[in-house]
Amino acid sequence: MKDKKKPVCMLCGQPSAKSICDGCAQRVQGEQLGKKSKESKGKG
């Protein structure tokens, strides 16, 4: 008898069909864009 675990987001732990939910994915992408923007301004 196998127990199937409900899929959850790896970052926030909320139920999600994906390994990273849409909300967390957007937050991570926003953080990366912010870092990239700061780096490009510093090198210019």
WOKACOR-V377937 format. One record per run of one state. SS is the DSSP state (~ for helix, > for strand, _ for the rest). FROM is the first residue (numbers start at 1). LEN is the number of residues. If there is no record, write none. Layout:
ss = <SS	SS>
from = <FROM	FROM>
len = <LEN	LEN>
This chain:
ss = <_	>	_	>	_	~	_>
from = <1	8	9	15	16	22	44>
len = <7	1	6	1	6	22	1>
